[in-house]
Amino acid sequence: MTSEEQTMLEGIVSRALEVMKIVPSPLLISTKKYIEEALIVGQDSASYRLVELIDSQQNKKLSRFGLVGKGGVGKTLLLKRVFNSEHIQSLFCNDLMLWLTVSQNPSFSALRNELVKQIVLQINEKLGSTEEDHVKTWLNECMRKHKFALFLDDVWETSTILLEELCVPLFPLHKSNIIIATSRATSMLSRLGVPNSSLIQMQDLTEDDSWSLFSFHAFPHNEGILPRSINEETARGVCKECGGLPLALKVIGNAMAGTIHSNEWEFALHRLQNDVTQSLSSTLSNRLRISYDALADVADCGISLQLCFLSLAAFSEDEVISTAVTTLYWIGEGLVVGTNPLQIGEIYVNWLADRCLIEPLQKDYDGRVIFFRVHDVLYDLAHQIAEKEGNCFFQAGRGLSEIPADDYSGHIRISLMHNSLTSVGTAFRAPNIRSFLLAWNHSLTEIPKGVIGSMTVLRVLDLSRTGVQSLPENMDCLKYLVCLRLHSVPIKRLPNSVGALKNLEVLDLFRSDITELPDGISMLTSLKLLDIGLCKHLHYMPFGVSHLTSLEYLAAHGSSNIGWKKCGENWLSIADLGTLHRLKRLGLENNGEIIQEGMLGSMKQMESLYLLLTDMERLPQDITSMSKLKKIWLVCPQLLQLENSFCVFQHLGSISIYNCHMLKQLPSLHRLPSLKHLNIVKCPNIEKFPEEFGRVEGFPKLEIFSLLEVGKIEQLPIAEEGALPALKVLTIMKCEALQRLPQCYWNLKSIEKIRVYGCSKVLFVMAEEEKIIKTKIKVQTITLSIIETQVLEERFFNLVCGGIYFPYGEFWHNEMFQFLDDVNGFYLF
């Protein structure tokens, strides 16, 4: 498009918006489709060369390019750099830019779903149906009609059929479509149709670039500068043994971080030079082994931390892994012990992240990693050690339709998750197995009685997202079972024999079809976690739950049919929960039953509280006795008032107030010394915030403040100089009465991002102040008009309801904000 045509189009759009009385979004500072990238050092020549190749083939219908190099050389980082480059962004600013991580054993259906999500984000094309044939046709048509750049990371043997499975058109209508792929082997890219002239061989980093990257990770407490106590020649020797591979430099650098004595560096150098792990074939794995071995030196938990790392190979390669699920496995195997194993597991995950052994994808308000991924080279390392030294059989995501015939008597951990198993053969025997993971085998419908009876030392059994409809009656054979996960299974009842599992600590029935819990549940005296959230067919809780005095986590929110009234001797009431003195996390939907004073006050260990309360005008005052409370989530449609006594919590870090339709004002939340996240969502009658919200002494640690559909709020408090010192992200969405956003918010000390979605009056004022706001270059300002916001909301919920978009976050509105962030400047007109 020429500049004259662009100007003409902008004029047409402007006039159309004026006719519709819609204020355009003027402050989309960047129209980049951004892929987050880590620190990258070197590789400038390869980056420039790839861009040159792309420029040289702009007149072709479809061009293919490739980056080839060994694992850990930085192919993914370089591909992200090219994706984010101003030049490539400008070439495809109004077109499709798509990114997929393919991996060794990809699910083509999952890859197509990811393409659908990204396309719906960028263009105004509705999917309609999620039937596979329709999705394929829709994808092919979208990419045929719209110019696209498709980035394919980590391509393996499937390259011969990959483009066909992704429905990439052979004859697109527009010129200058490109496919850029990365792989460890030239042959893989050749099968993808990349000509030799368009292949770029990735080189190892130079000595100077290697030292720069290594120092950044090895000496974090000295600003990347070598401390005097360490011999430079020895340190550079360790750096040299990393072979110029960015992954090795980062991981080994982090393994050496905090090591200040030269003799320790000399020992590390000796190990690297002598290649002590000849049993592993990969040279890079040999080098990275030192970072795994270094975990053993972590005080009091080294061996457990090593086993925790190895257990990550039980997941599929490149899978997005949940800290919560991982921690449950670790608890089951006895790898995390103590008075708060869930918290210890979360700490372990953060330790692995600090050592660059995992890649965090999302963090909670207090820095805890919620979701993460393992680099494929580190995944290979964990997989090799686990299978060769840990007696593990890990074959997740391999497309298996049956369990391979083998002797499993020597295995202690088996993972067959994310396959296509239809059965576990009656002859299957693994008498020494401690962990059996079968999740995500949708066609698996039963576990034979004989198989259960043979696994007498089993500690972890995961049947989540399978088709299992019942468990065998001999579950009492599993007398050492600690963790039983039946998340999202069509099972309707548990056998009474489950009550004999004296060591069971985790029972996960989330979103299952369970209709009743066994009467013998009171016998589960070791149970610490019971999750019955979103169990729509469960109508009551047995009184025996009140006897589970070890229980620390009870999730019942979303199970909207549970009756909490005392309708029989065996029925549990909310008052009966008062015996659970050790509860630290509680999710509860009262379903019309009033929570009286004294019902919750005995739960003095409570840390996370999720309350969906109907017909309650005030919260019971005794919750203020929960002095350890860190997170609270409230849905109270009839709530009239939050008392100032609500602000006594010294450790409260996150507050989310949802659907409190009758609430007119907020208490003195600014007095909470530890508050980091504040979300106010769909509270239409709140008219103003206390002026103290903008005072210097208020909200000392608040980092994220979100307002969504707070319909009567007309103004935000003026922030005094020095106020809100920690605020990083301010989000305002569909607050139509809000008049303007004071400019002082762009001047806050720590502010990084301001989002304004669908607030017409604010957008109008911002348009008038555009020149001033654009000078605040350190702040990313994202705006969308009300029409844009509504269209994207509809797209978001269509994707969620269709099963295409799988949110990572805890609540939908956080995913909504991220979804809108991803759009980040794509006009819909």
N, C-alpha and C positions, 0 to 999 in steps of 0.2 A: 504494500500500500504506500502511495506517495504521501509526502507531508501535506500536500493540498487536499488529498482525499481524506487523510486523517483529520485535518482541521474541519472539513465539511461534515464528516461523521460525528465529531464531537459537538458541532453546532446542532445537528439533527437530534442527537441524544439530549442535549441541553433543553431544546425547545419541547421535546416530548415530555421530559420530566416536568417542565414548567406547566405544561397543559394538565398533567396529572397531579400537579401540586406536590411533587416529590422533590425534596432537596437532594441534589447529587452528592456523592461521596467524594469530596475534593482532596482528602488528605491521605490517600493511600500512597505512602511514601515510596513503597516498592511494589512492583507488580511481579516480583520473583516467585516462582514455584520452588520453594527452598527445601533442600535436603540437608538436615543438620550434619555437620562434619566436625571431626576432631582436629586437634593440632596436626598440621602436615608440614613436613620439612623436606626441601629438595623437590625433585621430579618436575622442575619447571620446564625442561626441554621436552619431556614427554607430553606435558600438558599443551605446550605451544604447538608441537607437531600434530597432535590430534585435532586441534582447532583448525590448523592449516588444511589438513586433509578434508575436514568437513566443509570448509569454505570452497575447496576446489571441486566439490561434487554437488554444488547447490542446484545444478540444472537437471539432475537425474530425478526420476520418480522416487526411487528407494535406494539408499546407499547404506552399506554395512561396514562397520569399523570394529576393531578389536584391540583390547589390551591383554597381553599375555605375560605371565611371570609366575614365579614360584609363590607358594603360600607365604603370607606375611610380608610380601615386598611392598604392599601399599596400593594394590589395584583398586580396592573399594574406595579408599581415600581419594585417589586421583580421579576416579569416576565421579565422585561427589563434587570435587573441585570443578570439573568440567561442567557438570550439571548446573552448578551455582554460578558459573562465570558470567560476567556481564554480557559477553559476546553471544554465547549460546542462548542466554535468556532473551536477548534482543531479537535473535533469529526466530524464536518460538514464543514471543511474548503473548500472542493472541491464539496460540495453538496448544495442542496436547503435549505435555511433557510427562512421561510415565516412567516409573521406577519399579523394578521387581528384583528381589533376591531369589534366585532360582534354586541353588543347592543341589546336592547329589541325587536325592530321591524326592523330587518335588511332587506335590499334589497339584495337578493341573487345574483341578476345580478351584482350589484355594487361590492359585495364581490368577485365574480368570476373575474371581470375586474381587481380588485386590485391584485389578485393572478397572473393573466396573466402578469401584469406589472412587478411584482417581479420576476417571472420565466424568462421572457425575459431578465431582467437585468443580470441574473446569469448564464444562459446556452445558448448555440447557437441553439435555437429552434424557428423557425419562426411560427407565428400564422396563417397567411394566410387570413382567413376570420373571421369576427366578428359576424357571425350568431350564435345565441345562442346554437344550437345543436352542431355546429362545435367547439365552445369554450369549451363546456362541454367535448366533446370527447378528445380534445387537452389537457385539464387540466388533465384528468384521465390518459392519455397516458404518459404525462410528469412526473407525480408523480409515475406512475408505473415503469418507466424506471430509474428514478433518485432517489437516496437516499434523504430523506427529513426530516426536522424538522419543524413542523407546530405549531405555537404559536397562540392560540385563546384567546383573551382577552374579558372579560365581556359577558359570555355565559348566555342566559336566556332560556325561554320555547321552543325556536326553536331547542334545542339541539338534539331532537329525529331525525330530518331530516337534521341537519346541515351538517354532513359529506357527506351525499348523494348529497345535493345541491352544495357542494363545489367540488364534483367529486373526493373525496379522494378514492383511490383504496383499496379494501379489501385485495388484494393479491399482494402487490408490489414485484418486482423481487429481490430487495436487502434486506439484514437484517438491523436492527438497525434504522428503521424509527420510529420517535416519534411524538406524539401529546401532547402538554401541554396546558391546558385550565384553565381559572380562572372563578369563579362564586361566587355569594353570597350564593348559596344553594347547598348542597351535592347532592340533588336529580337531579339537572340539569346535574351535571358531571356524575352521574351514568347512566343517559339516553344517555350520550355521549359515554358510554362504559368504563369509568374509574373505575377500581376495587378499593374497599375500601383500599387495601394495598398500593395503589399508590396515595392516597389522603393526602394532607398536610393541616392541619387546621392552618390558620394564627392567630398569637397571637398579642394582643395589645403590644405596646412598653413598655419597662420597665420604671420605674420612672426616671432613669438617662438619658436614651435615649430620653424620652419625653421632659425633661428639656433642653437637648442639642438642639433638633430640634426647640422647642418653642422659646428658647432664640435667635437662629439664625434669626428668623423672627420678634420677638417682639422688639429686641434691635439692629436694623441694624446700627444705628448711633453711637453705642457704642461697635462695634465689637462683638456683641452677649453677652456682659457682662451686668449684671443687674446694672442700675444706682443707685447711693446712695439715690436718692430722692424717690425710690419706695421700699416699705416694701417687703422683700423677701418672707415672709410667705404668704402674700396676692398674690404675683405674682405666687408663686408655687401652690397656691390654684386654681388660674385661669387655670394654666397648667394642674393640676390634673383633673379638670372638662372636659378637652378635651378627657378624657377616653383612653389615649394612642393611639388615632387614628391619624396617620400622617396628613391626610387631615385637621382635626379639629385643630391640633397643628399649621399647616401652616396658615390656613385661619384666625383663631382667633388670632394667634400671630401677623399677619399682621394688623388685626383690632385694636390691642392694640399698634402697633408701633407708636411712637411719643407721647404716653400718659405718661406723666412724673409725674403726681400727684397721690399720694397714694389713695386719696378719689375716684378718677375715677376708679382705679383698684378695690377698695372695692365695688363700685357700680356694676362693671362688674361681680365680683365674686358672689355678692348677686343675680344678675339676673340668672347666670348660675345655681346656687344652687337651686333656687326656680322655675326653669323650667317654665318660664312665658308663654310659647306658647303651652299650652296643646292641642290646636286644631290640631297641627301637630303630626302625629303618630310616626314619626321617631325620636328616641333619638338623633341621629347625626344631623338631621335637626333642632331640638330644640337648640342644641349647636351652630350650624352655623348661626342661626337666628340673633345672636348678631352682626355678621359681616355685614349682610344685614342692620340691624337697624343702624349700625355705619355710613353707607353711608349718612344718614340724617344729619350728623354733618358736612359734607363737605360744606364749606362756599359758599353761593349764589346758589348752585345747588343741594343740598342734596336730596330733594324729586324727582327731575328730574332724578338724578343718580340712585335712587332706582327703578324708573319706567323703566329706561333703562336696568337695570339688569333683571328685571322681563320679559321684552320683549324678552330676549334671549330664553325663553321657547317656543317662537313661532316657532323656528327652530326645526329640528329633533334632537333627542338625538345623541350625538357624531358627529354631522355634523360639517364640516369645514366651519366656518362662515366668511364672508367677512366684514371687517370694513366698506367698501364703501356702501354695501347694508344696513347694520345695521344703518349707519348714515342717509341714505335716509329715512328709516322708522321713525327714531327719529325726523328728520326735519318735516316729515309729521304730526306727532302727536304733534308738538310744544314742544318737550322735550329739544331740543337745539335751542336756539335763540341767536341773536346777529348779528354783522356785517359779521361774517364769520362762519356760522353754520357747514359747512363741517369740518373745522379745529376744532371747538369745539367738534363735535362728535368724531373726532379722539383722542382728549385729554381725553374725557370721557372713551373711550376704554382703553387707557393707564392707566387711574386711576383704572379701574377694574382689569387690569393685575397687577398693583402694589400691589393690595390688595389680589392677588391670587384667585380672583373670576372667572377668565378666564385663560386659558393656551395659551400664544402666540405661534403661529406656524411659523410665518414669519414676519420680521420687515423691514421697509424701511431704507434708508441711514441715516435718522435722528432719528432712534429709534422708529418711529411710528409703531404700530402693524398693519399689513396688513391682516393677517388671524389668527384666533384663534379657540379654542374649549372650551367647558364648561364641567367640570368633571360631570359624571352622578349624583353624589350625590348633587352637587350644582344645576344641571339642575332640579333635583327633587324638591329641595327647591324652586327655582324660579317658577316652574310649580305649586306647591301646593299653594304658596302665590298668584300667578297670578289668579288662578281659584277660590280660596276661598275668597280672599280679593279684587281682582282687576277686577271682573266681566269679566273674559277672558274665552274663549273656545279655548284651544290650543290642536289640535290633529294632529300635523304634523307627517308624516311618519308612520301612523298606518295601512296602507294597505286598506284604506276605498275606496269603489267603489261608494258610495253615501253619501250625507250629512245626518247624523243621524237625524231622526225626533225628534224635540224638540222645546221648546219655547225659542227663542233667543232674546226675547224683552228686557231682562235685561242685555244682553252682550254688551260690548263696543269694544271688540277686538276678532276677530275670525281668527285662522290660521288653514288651512287645506292643507298646502304645502306638497309636496312629497307624494301624495296619488295617487289613480287611479280613480279619479272622471271623469265621462263622461258628467255630466250635473249639473246645479244648478236648482233645481225644481222651477217651476213658483210660487209655493205656499210659497217658502222660504221668510221669513220676519225677518229682524233684524233692527228695526227702530232707535235704539240708537247706532248702530255700528259706530265706528270711524276708525277701521282698519280691512280690509278684505284681507287676504293673501291666494291666490290660486296658487301660482307659483309651477311649476314642476308637474302639472297634465296634462300630454301630450295629453290625450284623451278628455280633456274638450274643446269644440268647440264654445260655446256661453254663454253669460250672458243675461238672459231674460230682456226685457224692464221693466217689472213689478218689478223685483228685484232691478234694478238700481233706479227706481222711488221711491222705499220705503226707500232707504238708504240716507235720506236727510241730515244727519250730518256727512257723511263719509269723512274722511281726507286722508286715504291711501288705494289705490287699487293696488294690484300686481297680474298681470296675466302672468308674465314672464314664458317662456318655457311651455306654454299651446298651444292648437291647435286653439285658438280663432282667427277667420278670420275677424270678424267685431265687432264693438261696436254699441249698440243701439243708435238711434237718440236722445234720451232724456238724453244724458250725461249732459246737462245743469241743470238737477235736482241736480247734485252733486255740489252745489254752494260753499261748504266748502272744496272741494277736494284740497289737497296740493301736494300729490305725486301720480303720475300715472306711473306704470312700465309695459312696454310691450316689455321687453327684449326677443329677439329670439322668436317672435311669427309670424305666417304667415299672419298677418294683412296687407292689401295693402293701405288702406286709413283711415283717421280718420273722423268722422262725423263733419260737420261744427259747431255743437253745442259745440264742445270742446272749441271753441273760447270764449264761455261765462263763462269759469271757471276762474273767476277773482282772485281767491286765489291760483291757481295752481303755485307751485314753482319748481316742479320736473317733467319733461317729459322724460322718458327713452325709447327710441325706438331702442336701440343698437341691431344690427344684425337682425332686423325685415325685413319683405318684403315690407315695406312702399314704395310707388311709388311717393307720393306727400304729402306735408304738407298742412293743410287747409289754405285758404286765411285769415281766421280770426285769425291766429296765432298772428298777431300784437296786438290783444286785450288781450293777456296773459301778462298783465302789471306787474304781480308779479313773472313771471318765472325767476328762478335763474339758473336752470340746464336744458340744452337741449342736449341729447345724441343721435346723429344719426350716430355714428360710425359703420362701416361695413354694412351700408345699401346699398347693391349692386344695388338695383332697383331704387334708388332715383337719378333723373337726374338734378334737380335744387333746389335751395333754394328760397323760396318766399321773395320778398323785405321786407315784413312785419317783418322779423327777425331783421332787422336793427332798429326797433322801440322798441325792447325788452331791454330797458335801465337798467333793473334790473339784466340782465343776468350776471352771474359770471363764469359759466362753459359751454363751447360750445365744444362738441366733434364731429368732422366730419371726423377724419382721418380713412382711410380704406374704405371710401365711394368713390370709385375710378371713379364712373360715374357722379358725380356731376359736372356740368359745371358752372364755375365761371364767364364766360364772360357775359356781359350785352346783352343778346339776346332778351330781351323784358322788358317792363316797370315793370313787376312783378318779374323779375329775380334779385336775389341778386348777386352783385359782391364782390370780396375781398375788394375793396375800401370802400364798404358800411359798412363793419364791423367796420370801424373807429369810428362809433357812440357808440359802446359798451364799454364805458369808464370803466365800473366796472369789466370787464373780469379779472379773476384770473387764469383760466386754459383754454387753447385753443389747440385743436387738429385740424390740417388743412392739406388737400392734395390739392395742387393747380391745378393739372391736366392740366399743360401746361400754365396756366395763370400767367404771370409775376407779382410778388409782387413788386410794385414800392415804392420808398422812400415816406414816409408819410402815407402809408396805415396802418401800425401797431403801429406807434410811439405814438398814443394817448392812448394806453392801458397801462397806467402807474401803474396799480394795478396787472399786470401779475405776477404770481408765477410759473406756469408750462406751458411750451410751447412744443408742439409736432408738428413738421413740416416735411411733406413729399413733397419735392419740386423738380419737374422735370424742366429741361431747365433753371436752374438758376445757374450762375457762381459765384455769390457773394450774401451774405445775405444783405438785406437792413440795412443801418447803423442806422436807427432810432430805431431798437430793443434795442440799448444800452440805450434808455430812460426808459426801463423796469427795474428800479433800484431795484425792489423787487423780481426779478427773482430768483427762488430756484432750478428749474429743467428744463433742456432743452434736447430734443431728436430730432436729425437731420437725415433725409434721403435725401441726395442731390447728385444724381449721377453725375451731371455736375459741382459741386462746385469746383472751382479752388483754392480758398484761404479763410482762416479764418483770418480776420484782428486782429492785437493785440488789437484793440479797443474792441474786443469780451471779453477781460479779465477784463472789468471794473466792473463786477457784484460782489458786496461785499457779497451777501447772497447766491450765486450759490453753491448748495451742490452736484448736480448730473449732469454729462454730458454723453450723449450717442451719438456717431457719427457712423452712419451706412451707408454702401453702398455709400460712397463718393469716387467714383472710380477715379476721376481726382485730388483729393487732394494729394499734395506732401509733405506738411509739416504742422505742428501744430503751433499755436501761443503760446504765453508765458503763458500756462495754469497754470504753477507752481506759478504764482503770485496771483491766486485766493485764498483768505484767508479762505473760508468756504468749499472748494471742498472736498467731502468725497468719491464719487464714480466717476470713470472715465472708460468708456467703449469705446474702439475703435474696430469696427467690420466691416470686409470686406472693408477695404480701401487699395487696393492692391498696390498703388503707393507711399505710404508714405515710404521714404527711411531711415530716421533717426529722432530721437527726439532731441530737443534742449538740449545741455549739461547741461543747468541750471536745467533740470529735476532732476538731481542727487545732486544738491547743498543743503547745509544745510538750506538755507533760503527758499527753495521751498517746495510746497505742505505741509504746516504745519498740515493739518487735513485729508489728503488723507488716506482712510482706505482700499478701494478695487480698484485694477487696473487690467483691463482685456483687453487682446489683442487677437482678433480672426481673422485669415486670413488677417493679415497685411503682404502681401507676400514679399515685398522688404526690410523690416527692417532687418538689419544685426547685429545690436548690440543695447543693452540697455545702457543708460548712467551709468557710474560708480557712485555708491552712496557713497558720502563722509560720514565720520564718523559723526553720528548725523542727517544725511539726512533722509527724509521720516519717521519721528518719529512716525506717527500714522498708517502706512501701516500694515494691518493684513493679507490680502489675495492678492496674485499675481497669475494671471492666464494667461498662454500663450498657444494658441491653433492654430495649423496648420500655424505657421509662419516659412516656410521652409527655408528662407534665413538666419534666425537667427543663428549665429555661436555658441554662448555659452551664458550661464546665469552667470554673475559674482557672485563669491562666497559671495561678500559683501551683497547680498540680503538675505542670510541666517543669517546674523549678525544684521539685522535691529532690532531696539529696540522692536517693537510691533508685528513683523511678526509671524503668526500662521500657515499659510498654503501657500504652493507653488505648483501650478499645472502646469504640462507641458504635453500637449496633442498633439501628432503628429508632433513634431519638431525634425526631424531625427538628424540634426547636434548637436543640444543642448543635445539630449539624449545620443549621442555618447560621448560627453565630460563629461556629468554627470556620465556615466558609468565608465570612467577613474578616476573620482573624488569621486567615491562612498564612500570610507572609510572616506573621510573628511566630506562629506555631512551627513553621518549617525551619525556623532558626534553631529550634531545640533538637539538634541533630542526634543527640544521644538517646532520644526517646523515639521508639517505634510507635507511630500513631496509625491505627487501623480503623476505618469507618465503613459502614454499610448503611444504605438508606433503608427505610422500613419495608419497602417492596423487596429489595434484595434480601433482607433478613428473613422475611416470611417465605420467600421462594426457597432459600437455603435451609430453613427449618423443615420445610416440607420434604426436601430432598433427604435431609439427615434422617428424619423419622421413617421415610420410605425405605431407606437402606437398612436401618435397624430392624424394622418389622420384616423386611425381606431376608434377614439373616446375612446380608452382605457386609455390613459394617459392624465389626466386633469391638466395642469400646474396651479400652484398657482400664479406664478410671473407675472410681468408686461410685460416682453419681453421674447421671446423664448430662447435667448442665455443664460439667467440666468437659465432657466429650463434645458437647455442642460448641463451646468456646474454641476448643482445639480445631474442630471441623471448620469453623468460620475463619480461624487463623490460617488454615491450610489454603483457603480461597485467596486470602491476602491480596486483593486487588484485582480480581477478575470481574470486570463489569458484565452484567447479565443481559445488557441490552444491545 
